[in-house]
Structures are given as C-alpha cells and as structure tokens.
Amino acid sequence: MAANKRLLKKEIRSICGALAGECVIAKITVPGMDPEKINAIIYELADLQEKALSRVSLDFPQSPKAYDSALAYNQARKKYFKAAYKSLKDEFNSRVEAIVKEMNAALPAAQKEANKEALKGK
C-alpha cells in the first residue's frame, strides 16, 4: 500500500479504474459476453472504490490527554492506524480477487479456450 493517504487513494482509483476499463473492453470486443453481467461487475467495482476511499480518511478516536505520556499515545495511535490500514488492504484485496473471478466467469467458453491456447503457444 501507499506511503500516504493521497497516494493510497490514487492507487485505489487506479486499480478500480483499470478493472472497469478491462470490463468495458471485454464487453465491446469479446463476442458472446453478457452485457448485464459486465455492467453488474462495473457497478460492484464502483461500490468497492467508494467504500475503500471512505475508509482511507480516519481519525484516532482518543486524545493525548487519555494517556500517561506522549510515547504511550504515539504507540497506541500507530498501532490503531496500522490495524485499520491492514484491515482495509485485506478486505480490498479479497474483493478485487472476487471481482476478477467474476470477470473470468463472465467470459464465454470459446474465449476461455482461445485464451488457454494462446498461453500454451508462449
């Protein structure tokens, strides 16, 4: 994940945008694609992006006054943010994997076979 919130938001937008672009290209160029399935996947990507972006900006729920020292406050704050961003990363990655599986499942059987043959040739 990115080093700061701005870069993290850019990465989320980039990943979701790239996947949505792949869906649009597949819908246009691959014969036999079900446009309703592809549209549903694109809507799911938009939902994923919106929810992930809303989770990036968060605040530590306590103030320094709640701790005995600045060191204890900083340690607790760091631990909180680390856990929050790890949770965001894990959930985002698992949803992306599920969406990619849906994208692959939406391919017609003939296209899947053509893709396998193309990979064997390499």
Disulfide bonds with the S-S distance in Angstrom:
none
